[in-house]
Amino acid sequence: NKMTIINNEIKNAIDLIWNNKFKEAEEIFSSKSSSTPRYSLHNAETAFLKSFITANELETENALLKLKQTKELAEQSIRIFESNKVPQNYFPPNIKTKEDFKNHILDCKIVLGDSLYMLAVLQITRDHKFKGCFNLRKSWKIFEDTLRQVKDDEENGFQYSSDLTELLRFGCGFFYFAVSIIPQKYLKLVELVGFKADRDMGLMYLKDCLSKGGIRTPFATMVILFNNLLLPRGLYNPTHQLNEAQQLIEKNLEKYPYGSLFQVMGSHCYRKQCKIDMGLQCMEVAISNCNSLSKAPLIYKYELANCYCIKLQWDKAIQVFEELVKEEKFQIRALCSLQLGSCYIINGQKEKGIQSFNNIKNFCKKSSSVDIVINKQAQRYINNGGSFSVLEVLYLRRDMAKMEKSLANKTMDILNSIGKKLGVDKPIPQQTVQPISNNTTINNISLSTSSFLSRTFSNLTKKKEEIQQNDILIHDRAAYLLLKGAIYKSIDLYDQSMECFEELLSMSHLLTEKFYIPYSYYELSEGYYHKKNNAKALENILKCNKFTGYEWEDPLKVRLRVTLDQLKRDGAGISNDDYSDEDIISNNGNVNSDDLLLEEMNELEIEEKETQLRNKLANNSNYNNKQTPQNNSKQQIYYLENNQITSPHLINIPSPSIIQDRSCDNKNFIERVPSL
């Protein structure tokens, strides 16, 4: 159909957004955003993108407000259109035919679905997980009903605007992708209320948008880059994803030379290739391109500081982190203070480091589960001196894996120097090792004027201090082994790496800081995989997966989810070291992806009804057996097992023509940006 809904004014304004001309774009969209949902959505979307660039709480609040207004306007416009009327001041005003009405109703429904999932993304990133999941469900219902309606109408001979069908496919793709990256603990909730995480389906729709070249092409590109560069690749060779990302970045920087978001992705792409200097230059260009923003690009500056940390340039990192912790509305202020303190300590400024750790409690948000973990880690570093803190943060951020070999060797020298100073560069003598539980009776001793009790209390106090020192020694040795193993692995010395993790696990019964254990099992799994021992790799990953309730659990669980699925595929004998996770998408056959999505949604509708029925039966059973706790417990376990999450099924689709298999030619993204 040649009818178009998206006019040139909207197209030009969207180009302005992706070329960092946010103010100019907002002026265009705001002129009609109070009366026309499409304009309102893109006005809110501008705020949505800026909120991620600045990580400023006020910008996020503004984006949330605009998205809620868009949602309400879309709902109101749908009701008016369905009563065969045109909303007041709606643009364009000349809507008269049945075809016009059906297309604009569809546009309003797509806007409603888009606004709901963007709301959900912001809510989930702010730790309002239940609100986010609720809005994701509402978004899914909108897209499900809309896609089914479009398909039915087209089968009956009605053709919608091609602009709208492309926007619908983008909305479906973004939705499926967003669901797939929800943290594991909330994914169960999402799947139980009626839909699955299916990243492959989402990427299929997003890549289809790339080939169309419409207004959603840059947004779809950004989501694909996020998938390729920021999400875990697990065990598979990342070369394909890096090649694809580099091509997309270069192509978009030709069109949007001031596009800071693409420069940031260029930085991540270079860092993934261990080209830290080029990654750092990309960040500097991205920051310089944001001079016109009303709020500083704080998240860009944060990434710049992390580039300095990878290069072991502590003074430069400190300078940036000091600036960031002064920003009262910066959403990751607590994390910056943790990293600032760790940089101070490695730089020989221990007092400043401890003070920075102490300040973290003032920056923590009650609603943030991440801030709670950060504060606990800060207290741990205060207690043990934080000698390994900066290296632990590098490890947890996966930045050690991005170091060039020369930097990795320097990091190993730093680690060994710290280990030798603390006396943990060699195995701890057996007679020194005592479990911390030996001091449990100490706190129950009451003071007495009796000399006997005084001597006893004095001895117990000394014993307690000795045990606490031993505990610090044990955990310092654990940190040393984890970090040494990670550095060895980063330079492909897998045997030496695995020896470190094996020794660490032999100390597991002595550790109260449990995150070392699952991380070691995970690292061993990767080691065995690279040694082509898939059975041992799977054994260790399953051991890792059994652990819960430890610090820094969420980042590892995301990697676990990817890796476990890959090992299951490998068990079927369909992969090797050169196998990329993109290879699960085949070039064979032609698939109607709309039919696939409708089939998927029908399955989800059935699953939702089955879930409701099982829950009802479970509740009835629990009520009837409430006098028999043992039977009740078994009944609950039975239903829990039947509701276990299954891995997303694989979909065969043609590879988009834009993606070509070629080696990286390492063109310099920076050369494409004119100096300001």
C-alpha positions as CSV (number, residue, x, y, z in Angstrom):
1,N,0.0,0.0,0.0
2,K,1.4,3.4,-1.0
3,M,-0.4,5.2,1.8
4,T,2.1,6.7,4.3
5,I,1.5,7.5,7.9
6,I,5.1,8.7,8.8
7,N,5.6,12.1,7.2
8,N,8.9,13.7,6.3
9,E,8.8,16.0,9.3
10,I,8.9,12.9,11.6
11,K,11.6,11.3,9.6
12,N,13.8,14.4,9.7
13,A,13.3,14.8,13.4
14,I,14.3,11.2,14.1
15,D,17.5,11.7,12.1
16,L,18.2,14.7,14.3
17,I,17.9,12.5,17.4
18,W,20.4,10.0,16.3
19,N,22.8,12.7,15.2
20,N,22.8,14.1,18.8
21,K,20.5,17.1,17.9
22,F,18.0,16.3,20.7
23,K,16.9,19.9,21.2
24,E,16.0,20.5,17.6
25,A,14.1,17.2,17.4
26,E,12.2,18.0,20.6
27,E,11.1,21.3,19.1
28,I,9.5,19.5,16.2
29,F,7.8,16.7,18.2
30,S,6.6,19.0,21.0
31,S,4.6,21.1,18.5
32,K,2.0,18.3,18.1
33,S,2.8,15.9,21.0
34,S,-0.2,17.1,23.1
35,S,-2.7,16.0,20.5
36,T,-1.1,13.3,18.2
37,P,0.2,10.0,19.8
38,R,2.9,9.4,17.1
39,Y,4.5,12.8,17.9
40,S,4.1,12.3,21.6
41,L,5.8,8.9,21.4
42,H,8.9,10.2,19.6
43,N,9.1,13.2,22.0
44,A,9.1,10.8,24.9
45,E,11.5,8.6,23.1
46,T,14.0,11.5,22.9
47,A,13.8,11.8,26.7
48,F,14.1,8.0,27.0
49,L,17.4,8.0,25.1
50,K,18.8,11.1,26.9
51,S,18.0,9.4,30.3
52,F,20.4,6.6,29.3
53,I,23.1,9.0,28.1
54,T,23.0,11.1,31.3
55,A,21.9,8.5,33.9
56,N,20.4,11.5,35.6
57,E,17.4,10.8,37.9
58,L,15.6,14.0,36.7
59,E,16.0,13.0,33.1
60,T,14.6,9.5,33.9
61,E,11.7,11.1,35.7
62,N,11.0,13.3,32.7
63,A,11.1,10.3,30.4
64,L,8.7,8.3,32.6
65,L,6.3,11.3,32.7
66,K,6.3,11.7,29.0
67,L,5.8,8.0,28.3
68,K,2.8,7.9,30.7
69,Q,1.3,10.9,28.9
70,T,1.9,9.2,25.6
71,K,0.2,6.0,26.9
72,E,-2.9,8.0,28.1
73,L,-3.1,10.0,24.8
74,A,-2.9,6.8,22.7
75,E,-5.6,5.1,24.8
76,Q,-7.9,8.2,24.5
77,S,-7.3,8.5,20.7
78,I,-8.1,4.9,20.1
79,R,-11.4,5.3,21.9
80,I,-12.3,8.4,19.8
81,F,-11.3,6.8,16.5
82,E,-13.3,3.7,17.3
83,S,-16.4,5.9,17.7
84,N,-15.8,7.1,14.1
85,K,-14.6,10.6,15.3
86,V,-11.2,12.3,14.9
87,P,-9.5,13.5,18.1
88,Q,-9.3,17.3,18.4
89,N,-6.2,18.9,16.9
90,Y,-5.0,15.5,15.6
91,F,-2.4,15.5,12.9
92,P,-3.1,15.0,10.0
93,P,-6.6,16.3,10.3
94,N,-8.0,15.1,6.9
95,I,-9.0,11.6,8.1
96,K,-12.2,10.6,6.3
97,T,-12.2,7.2,4.7
98,K,-12.5,3.8,6.4
99,E,-8.9,3.1,5.2
100,D,-7.8,6.3,7.0
101,F,-9.5,5.4,10.3
102,K,-8.1,1.8,10.3
103,N,-4.6,2.9,9.7
104,H,-4.6,5.6,12.3
105,I,-6.2,3.3,14.9
106,L,-3.4,0.8,14.2
107,D,-0.8,3.6,14.6
108,C,-2.2,4.5,17.9
109,K,-2.2,0.9,19.1
110,I,1.5,0.5,18.1
111,V,2.3,3.8,19.9
112,L,0.5,2.4,23.0
113,G,2.5,-0.9,22.9
114,D,5.8,1.0,22.3
115,S,5.1,3.4,25.2
116,L,4.3,0.5,27.6
117,Y,7.5,-1.5,26.9
118,M,9.7,1.7,27.2
119,L,8.0,2.4,30.5
120,A,8.7,-1.2,31.5
121,V,12.4,-0.9,30.5
122,L,12.9,2.3,32.7
123,Q,11.0,0.7,35.6
124,I,13.1,-2.5,35.5
125,T,16.4,-0.5,35.3
126,R,15.2,1.5,38.3
127,D,14.6,-1.8,40.2
128,H,10.8,-1.5,40.0
129,K,10.7,-5.0,38.6
130,F,7.1,-5.8,39.3
131,K,5.7,-2.6,37.8
132,G,8.0,-3.3,34.8
133,C,6.8,-6.8,34.3
134,F,3.2,-5.7,34.6
135,N,3.7,-3.1,31.8
136,L,5.5,-5.7,29.7
137,R,2.5,-8.0,29.9
138,K,0.2,-5.1,28.9
139,S,2.5,-4.3,26.0
140,W,2.5,-8.0,24.9
141,K,-1.3,-8.1,24.9
142,I,-1.4,-5.0,22.7
143,F,1.0,-6.4,20.1
144,E,-0.7,-9.8,20.2
145,D,-4.1,-8.4,19.5
146,T,-2.8,-5.9,16.9
147,L,-0.8,-8.5,15.0
148,R,-3.7,-10.9,14.9
149,Q,-6.0,-8.1,13.7
150,V,-3.6,-7.0,10.9
151,K,-3.3,-10.5,9.7
152,D,-7.0,-11.1,9.6
153,D,-7.7,-7.8,7.8
154,E,-5.0,-8.5,5.2
155,E,-6.4,-12.0,4.6
156,N,-9.7,-10.3,3.9
157,G,-8.1,-8.0,1.3
158,F,-7.4,-4.9,3.4
159,Q,-3.8,-3.5,3.1
160,Y,-2.3,-1.4,5.9
161,S,0.4,1.2,5.3
162,S,3.8,-0.4,4.9
163,D,5.1,2.2,7.4
164,L,2.8,0.7,10.1
165,T,3.6,-2.9,9.4
166,E,7.3,-2.1,9.8
167,L,6.7,-0.3,13.0
168,L,4.6,-3.2,14.3
169,R,7.4,-5.6,13.6
170,F,9.9,-3.4,15.4
171,G,7.6,-3.2,18.4
172,C,7.3,-7.0,18.5
173,G,11.0,-7.4,18.1
174,F,11.9,-4.9,20.8
175,F,9.4,-6.5,23.1
176,Y,10.7,-10.0,22.7
177,F,14.3,-8.8,23.1
178,A,13.4,-6.8,26.3
179,V,11.8,-9.8,27.9
180,S,14.8,-12.0,27.1
181,I,17.2,-9.8,29.2
182,I,15.1,-9.6,32.3
183,P,17.1,-10.8,35.4
184,Q,16.6,-14.6,36.0
185,K,14.7,-14.1,39.3
186,Y,12.1,-12.0,37.6
187,L,12.0,-14.0,34.4
188,K,10.1,-16.8,36.2
189,L,7.4,-14.3,37.1
190,V,7.2,-13.0,33.5
191,E,6.9,-16.5,32.0
192,L,4.3,-17.5,34.5
193,V,2.1,-14.6,33.6
194,G,2.0,-15.7,30.0
195,F,5.0,-15.2,27.7
196,K,8.4,-16.5,27.0
197,A,11.9,-15.0,26.7
198,D,12.9,-15.4,23.0
199,R,15.9,-13.3,22.0
200,D,16.1,-15.1,18.6
201,M,12.6,-14.1,17.7
202,G,13.2,-10.5,18.8
203,L,16.5,-10.3,16.8
204,M,14.8,-11.7,13.8
205,Y,12.2,-8.9,13.8
206,L,14.8,-6.2,14.5
207,K,17.1,-7.3,11.7
208,D,14.1,-7.3,9.3
209,C,13.7,-3.6,10.2
210,L,17.3,-3.0,9.2
211,S,16.6,-4.1,5.6
212,K,13.5,-1.8,5.3
213,G,15.4,1.4,6.1
214,G,12.5,3.1,7.9
215,I,12.4,5.3,10.9
216,R,13.0,2.4,13.3
217,T,16.3,1.4,11.5
218,P,18.6,3.3,13.9
219,F,16.8,2.2,17.0
220,A,16.8,-1.5,15.8
221,T,20.5,-1.1,15.0
222,M,21.2,0.1,18.6
223,V,19.4,-2.8,20.1
224,I,21.4,-5.3,17.9
225,L,24.6,-3.5,18.9
226,F,23.5,-3.8,22.6
227,N,23.0,-7.6,22.0
228,N,26.3,-8.1,20.2
229,L,28.6,-6.0,22.4
230,L,27.1,-5.7,25.9
231,L,25.3,-9.0,26.5
232,P,27.3,-12.2,27.4
233,R,28.4,-14.3,24.5
234,G,29.0,-17.3,26.8
235,L,31.4,-19.9,25.4
236,Y,31.1,-19.2,21.7
237,N,33.6,-17.3,19.5
238,P,32.4,-13.6,19.4
239,T,34.0,-12.9,16.0
240,H,30.8,-12.9,14.0
241,Q,29.1,-10.6,16.5
242,L,32.0,-8.2,16.4
243,N,32.2,-8.2,12.6
244,E,28.4,-7.5,12.4
245,A,28.7,-4.7,15.1
246,Q,31.6,-3.0,13.3
247,Q,29.8,-2.9,10.0
248,L,26.7,-1.4,11.6
249,I,28.6,1.2,13.5
250,E,30.6,2.3,10.5
251,K,27.5,2.5,8.3
252,N,25.6,4.6,10.9
253,L,28.5,7.0,11.6
254,E,28.5,7.8,7.9
255,K,24.9,8.9,8.2
256,Y,25.1,10.3,11.8
257,P,28.6,11.7,12.1
258,Y,27.8,13.3,15.5
259,G,25.9,10.3,16.8
260,S,27.4,9.8,20.2
261,L,25.5,6.6,20.9
262,F,27.2,4.9,17.9
263,Q,30.6,6.2,19.1
264,V,30.0,4.6,22.5
265,M,29.2,1.3,20.8
266,G,32.3,1.8,18.8
267,S,34.3,2.1,22.0
268,H,32.8,-1.2,23.3
269,C,33.6,-2.9,20.0
270,Y,37.2,-1.8,20.2
271,R,37.5,-2.9,23.8
272,K,36.1,-6.3,22.9
273,Q,39.0,-6.6,20.5
274,C,41.5,-5.5,23.2
275,K,42.1,-2.2,21.5
276,I,41.7,0.0,24.5
277,D,43.4,3.2,23.1
278,M,40.9,3.3,20.2
279,G,38.0,2.5,22.6
280,L,39.1,5.4,24.8
281,Q,39.3,7.8,21.8
282,C,35.8,6.9,20.8
283,M,34.5,7.8,24.3
284,E,36.3,11.1,24.2
285,V,34.6,11.9,20.9
286,A,31.2,10.8,22.2
287,I,31.6,13.2,25.2
288,S,32.6,16.1,23.0
289,N,29.6,15.5,20.8
290,C,27.3,16.1,23.8
291,N,28.3,19.7,24.5
292,S,24.8,20.9,23.5
293,L,23.0,18.7,26.1
294,S,21.5,20.4,29.1
295,K,22.7,17.6,31.3
296,A,26.2,16.2,31.2
297,P,26.6,12.7,29.5
298,L,27.6,11.1,32.9
299,I,27.3,7.5,31.7
300,Y,29.8,8.3,28.9
301,K,32.2,9.8,31.5
302,Y,31.8,6.7,33.6
303,E,32.8,4.5,30.6
304,L,35.7,6.8,30.0
305,A,36.9,6.2,33.6
306,N,36.6,2.5,33.1
307,C,38.8,2.8,30.0
308,Y,41.5,4.4,32.2
309,C,41.1,1.6,34.7
310,I,41.7,-1.0,32.0
311,K,44.9,0.9,31.0
312,L,45.9,1.0,34.8
313,Q,45.9,4.8,34.7
314,W,44.6,5.3,38.2
315,D,45.2,9.1,38.4
316,K,43.1,9.7,35.3
317,A,40.4,7.4,36.5
318,I,40.3,9.0,39.9
319,Q,39.9,12.4,38.4
320,V,36.7,11.3,36.5
321,F,35.3,9.3,39.4
322,E,35.7,12.2,41.7
323,E,33.7,14.4,39.4
324,L,30.9,11.7,39.1
325,V,30.4,11.1,42.8
326,K,29.7,14.9,43.2
327,E,26.7,14.5,40.9
328,E,23.8,14.2,43.3
329,K,21.3,12.9,40.7
330,F,23.7,10.4,39.1
331,Q,22.0,7.0,39.3
332,I,25.1,4.9,39.8
333,R,26.8,7.2,42.3
334,A,27.3,4.4,44.8
335,L,29.2,2.3,42.2
336,C,31.4,5.2,41.3
337,S,32.3,5.7,44.9
338,L,33.2,2.0,45.2
339,Q,35.4,2.3,42.2
340,L,36.9,5.6,43.3
341,G,37.8,4.1,46.7
342,S,39.4,1.1,45.0
343,C,41.5,3.4,42.7
344,Y,42.6,5.5,45.7
345,I,43.9,2.3,47.5
346,I,45.8,0.9,44.5
347,N,47.2,4.4,44.1
348,G,48.6,4.5,47.6
349,Q,45.9,6.8,49.1
350,K,44.4,4.3,51.6
351,E,42.8,6.9,53.9
352,K,40.9,8.5,51.0
353,G,39.9,5.0,49.8
354,I,38.4,4.0,53.1
355,Q,36.6,7.3,53.3
356,S,35.2,6.8,49.9
357,F,33.9,3.3,50.9
358,N,32.4,4.9,54.0
359,N,30.6,7.5,51.9
360,I,28.7,4.8,49.9
361,K,26.0,4.3,52.5
362,N,25.0,8.0,51.8
363,F,24.6,7.3,48.1
364,C,22.6,4.1,48.3
365,K,19.0,4.1,47.1
366,K,16.6,1.9,49.1
367,S,14.9,0.7,46.0
368,S,18.2,-0.5,44.4
369,S,19.2,-4.1,44.9
370,V,22.5,-3.3,43.3
371,D,23.3,-0.5,45.8
372,I,22.7,-3.0,48.6
373,V,25.4,-5.3,47.2
374,I,27.8,-2.4,46.6
375,N,27.4,-1.2,50.2
376,K,28.1,-4.7,51.5
377,Q,31.2,-4.9,49.4
378,A,32.3,-1.5,50.7
379,Q,32.0,-2.8,54.3
380,R,34.1,-5.8,53.3
381,Y,36.8,-3.7,51.8
382,I,36.8,-1.4,54.9
383,N,37.3,-4.5,57.1
384,N,40.0,-6.2,55.0
385,G,41.8,-3.1,53.7
386,G,40.5,-3.3,50.1
387,S,43.9,-4.3,48.7
388,F,42.4,-6.4,45.9
389,S,39.3,-4.2,45.4
390,V,40.2,-2.4,42.2
391,L,41.2,-5.8,40.6
392,E,38.0,-7.4,41.8
393,V,36.0,-4.7,40.2
394,L,37.9,-5.1,36.9
395,Y,37.2,-8.8,37.1
396,L,33.5,-8.4,37.9
397,R,33.0,-5.9,35.0
398,R,34.8,-8.4,32.7
399,D,37.4,-5.7,31.9
400,M,40.3,-8.1,32.6
401,A,39.2,-10.1,29.5
402,K,39.6,-6.9,27.4
403,M,43.2,-6.3,28.3
404,E,46.0,-6.6,25.7
405,K,48.6,-9.1,26.7
406,S,51.1,-6.4,27.9
407,L,48.4,-4.9,30.1
408,A,47.5,-8.4,31.4
409,N,51.1,-9.0,32.3
410,K,51.3,-5.7,34.1
411,T,48.2,-6.6,36.0
412,M,49.7,-9.9,37.0
413,D,52.7,-8.1,38.4
414,I,50.5,-5.8,40.4
415,L,48.5,-8.8,41.7
416,N,51.7,-10.7,42.7
417,S,53.1,-7.6,44.4
418,I,49.9,-7.2,46.5
419,G,49.7,-10.9,47.2
420,K,53.3,-11.0,48.4
421,K,52.8,-7.9,50.7
422,L,49.7,-9.6,52.3
423,G,51.4,-13.0,52.5
424,V,48.9,-14.8,50.3
425,D,51.0,-15.3,47.1
426,K,51.6,-18.9,48.3
427,P,49.3,-21.5,49.8
428,I,48.4,-20.8,53.5
429,P,49.9,-23.3,56.0
430,Q,47.3,-25.8,57.2
431,Q,47.8,-24.9,60.9
432,T,46.9,-21.3,60.2
433,V,43.6,-22.2,58.6
434,Q,40.6,-22.2,61.0
435,P,36.9,-21.8,60.1
436,I,35.4,-18.6,61.3
437,S,32.6,-20.4,63.1
438,N,35.1,-21.1,66.0
439,N,34.3,-17.7,67.4
440,T,30.6,-18.1,67.9
441,T,30.7,-18.4,71.7
442,I,32.8,-15.3,72.1
443,N,30.0,-12.7,71.8
444,N,28.1,-14.5,74.6
445,I,30.7,-14.0,77.3
446,S,29.6,-11.4,80.0
447,L,32.1,-9.2,81.7
448,S,33.0,-10.0,85.4
449,T,35.3,-8.4,88.0
450,S,36.7,-11.8,88.7
451,S,40.3,-12.1,87.6
452,F,39.7,-15.5,86.3
453,L,36.9,-14.3,84.0
454,S,39.0,-11.3,83.1
455,R,41.8,-13.5,82.0
456,T,39.4,-15.8,80.2
457,F,37.8,-12.9,78.4
458,S,41.2,-11.5,77.4
459,N,42.2,-14.8,76.0
460,L,39.0,-15.2,74.1
461,T,39.3,-11.7,72.7
462,K,42.8,-12.4,71.5
463,K,41.5,-15.7,70.1
464,K,38.7,-13.9,68.3
465,E,41.1,-11.3,66.8
466,E,43.4,-14.2,65.7
467,I,40.5,-16.0,64.0
468,Q,39.3,-12.8,62.3
469,Q,42.8,-12.2,61.0
470,N,42.9,-15.7,59.7
471,D,39.6,-15.2,58.1
472,I,40.9,-12.1,56.3
473,L,44.0,-14.1,55.2
474,I,41.8,-16.9,53.9
475,H,39.6,-14.5,51.9
476,D,42.6,-12.6,50.6
477,R,44.1,-15.9,49.3
478,A,40.7,-16.6,47.7
479,A,40.7,-13.2,46.0
480,Y,44.3,-13.7,44.8
481,L,43.5,-17.1,43.3
482,L,40.3,-15.9,41.6
483,L,42.1,-12.9,40.0
484,K,45.2,-14.8,39.1
485,G,43.1,-17.5,37.4
486,A,41.2,-14.9,35.5
487,I,44.4,-13.2,34.2
488,Y,45.9,-16.5,33.2
489,K,42.6,-17.3,31.3
490,S,42.7,-13.9,29.6
491,I,46.1,-14.8,28.0
492,D,44.9,-18.3,27.2
493,L,47.0,-20.2,29.8
494,Y,44.1,-22.5,30.7
495,D,46.0,-25.1,32.7
496,Q,47.5,-22.5,35.1
497,S,44.2,-20.8,35.3
498,M,42.3,-24.0,36.3
499,E,44.8,-24.8,38.9
500,C,44.0,-21.5,40.6
501,F,40.3,-22.2,40.6
502,E,40.7,-25.8,41.8
503,E,42.7,-24.6,44.8
504,L,40.2,-21.9,45.6
505,L,37.4,-24.5,45.6
506,S,39.4,-26.7,47.9
507,M,39.1,-23.8,50.4
508,S,35.3,-23.4,50.0
509,H,34.4,-24.8,53.4
510,L,36.5,-22.0,55.0
511,L,34.9,-19.1,53.0
512,T,32.1,-16.9,54.4
513,E,32.2,-14.7,51.3
514,K,30.5,-17.2,49.0
515,F,30.6,-15.5,45.7
516,Y,34.1,-16.8,45.1
517,I,32.8,-20.4,44.8
518,P,30.2,-20.1,42.0
519,Y,32.4,-17.8,40.1
520,S,35.2,-20.4,40.3
521,Y,32.9,-23.2,39.1
522,Y,31.9,-21.0,36.2
523,E,35.5,-20.2,35.3
524,L,36.4,-23.9,35.5
525,S,33.5,-24.7,33.1
526,E,34.9,-22.3,30.5
527,G,38.4,-23.8,31.0
528,Y,37.1,-27.4,30.4
529,Y,35.1,-26.2,27.4
530,H,38.2,-24.7,25.8
531,K,40.0,-28.0,26.5
532,K,37.2,-29.7,24.6
533,N,35.9,-31.6,27.7
534,N,32.2,-30.7,27.4
535,A,31.2,-33.3,30.1
536,K,33.4,-31.6,32.7
537,A,32.3,-28.2,31.5
538,L,28.6,-29.1,32.0
539,E,29.4,-30.7,35.4
540,N,30.9,-27.5,36.7
541,I,28.3,-25.2,35.2
542,L,25.6,-27.2,36.9
543,K,27.4,-27.0,40.2
544,C,27.7,-23.2,39.7
545,N,24.0,-23.0,38.9
546,K,23.0,-24.5,42.3
547,F,24.3,-21.5,44.2
548,T,22.0,-18.7,45.1
549,G,21.9,-15.7,47.5
550,Y,25.6,-14.6,46.9
551,E,26.9,-11.2,46.1
552,W,27.1,-10.2,42.4
553,E,24.7,-13.0,41.6
554,D,22.8,-11.3,38.8
555,P,25.7,-10.7,36.4
556,L,26.8,-14.3,36.7
557,K,23.3,-15.7,36.3
558,V,23.0,-13.8,33.0
559,R,26.2,-15.5,31.8
560,L,25.0,-18.8,33.2
561,R,21.8,-18.7,31.3
562,V,23.6,-18.3,28.0
563,T,26.3,-20.8,28.7
564,L,24.0,-23.5,30.0
565,D,22.0,-23.3,26.8
566,Q,25.1,-23.5,24.7
567,L,26.4,-26.5,26.5
568,K,23.1,-28.2,26.0
569,R,23.4,-27.6,22.3
570,D,26.9,-28.8,22.3
571,G,25.7,-32.0,24.0
572,A,23.7,-32.6,20.8
573,G,26.9,-32.4,18.8
574,I,26.1,-29.3,16.9
575,S,29.0,-26.9,17.8
576,N,32.7,-26.4,18.0
577,D,35.1,-23.7,19.0
578,D,34.4,-21.7,15.9
579,Y,30.6,-22.0,16.4
580,S,28.9,-18.6,16.9
581,D,25.6,-18.3,18.6
582,E,24.4,-16.6,15.4
583,D,24.8,-19.9,13.7
584,I,21.6,-21.2,15.3
585,I,19.9,-19.0,12.7
586,S,19.9,-21.1,9.5
587,N,19.9,-19.9,5.9
588,N,17.7,-22.8,4.8
589,G,14.0,-22.3,3.9
590,N,11.6,-19.4,3.8
591,V,9.7,-18.5,7.0
592,N,6.7,-16.2,7.3
593,S,7.9,-14.6,10.5
594,D,4.4,-13.1,11.2
595,D,3.0,-16.6,11.2
596,L,5.8,-17.7,13.6
597,L,5.0,-14.9,16.0
598,L,1.2,-15.5,15.9
599,E,1.9,-19.2,16.5
600,E,4.1,-18.4,19.4
601,M,1.5,-16.0,20.9
602,N,-1.2,-18.7,20.5
603,E,1.0,-21.1,22.4
604,L,1.6,-18.6,25.1
605,E,-2.2,-18.0,25.5
606,I,-2.7,-21.7,26.0
607,E,0.2,-21.9,28.5
608,E,-1.3,-18.9,30.4
609,K,-4.6,-20.7,30.7
610,E,-2.9,-24.0,31.7
611,T,-0.9,-22.1,34.3
612,Q,-4.1,-20.5,35.8
613,L,-5.7,-24.0,35.9
614,R,-2.7,-25.5,37.6
615,N,-2.6,-22.7,40.2
616,K,-6.3,-23.2,40.8
617,L,-5.9,-26.9,41.3
618,A,-2.9,-26.3,43.5
619,N,-4.8,-23.9,45.7
620,N,-7.7,-26.3,46.0
621,S,-5.3,-29.2,46.9
622,N,-3.5,-27.0,49.4
623,Y,-6.8,-26.1,51.0
624,N,-8.0,-29.7,51.2
625,N,-4.7,-30.9,52.7
626,K,-4.0,-28.0,55.0
627,Q,-4.0,-30.4,58.0
628,T,-1.2,-32.5,56.5
629,P,1.9,-30.2,56.1
630,Q,4.0,-33.0,54.6
631,N,1.5,-33.7,51.8
632,N,1.0,-30.0,51.2
633,S,4.7,-29.5,50.8
634,K,5.0,-32.3,48.2
635,Q,2.0,-30.9,46.3
636,Q,3.7,-27.5,46.1
637,I,6.9,-29.0,44.8
638,Y,5.0,-31.0,42.2
639,Y,3.4,-27.9,40.7
640,L,6.7,-25.9,40.9
641,E,8.4,-28.6,38.9
642,N,5.6,-28.5,36.3
643,N,6.1,-24.7,36.0
644,Q,9.8,-24.9,35.3
645,I,11.1,-22.5,32.7
646,T,12.2,-24.1,29.4
647,S,14.9,-22.7,27.2
648,P,13.6,-20.6,24.3
649,H,13.1,-22.7,21.2
650,L,15.2,-22.0,18.1
651,I,13.7,-20.5,14.9
652,N,15.1,-21.0,11.4
653,I,15.1,-17.7,9.5
654,P,17.1,-16.3,6.6
655,S,20.1,-14.2,7.5
656,P,19.6,-10.5,6.6
657,S,21.5,-9.4,3.5
658,I,23.1,-6.6,5.4
659,I,25.2,-9.1,7.4
660,Q,28.3,-10.4,5.6
661,D,30.8,-12.9,6.9
662,R,34.1,-11.1,6.6
663,S,37.0,-10.5,8.9
664,C,37.3,-7.1,10.7
665,D,39.0,-4.6,8.6
666,N,39.4,-2.4,11.8
667,K,38.5,0.9,10.2
668,N,38.8,3.7,12.6
669,F,35.4,4.9,13.7
670,I,37.0,8.1,15.0
671,E,38.0,9.2,11.5
672,R,34.3,9.4,10.6
673,V,33.6,12.1,13.1
674,P,34.5,15.7,12.2
675,S,36.3,17.7,14.9
676,L,34.2,20.3,16.7
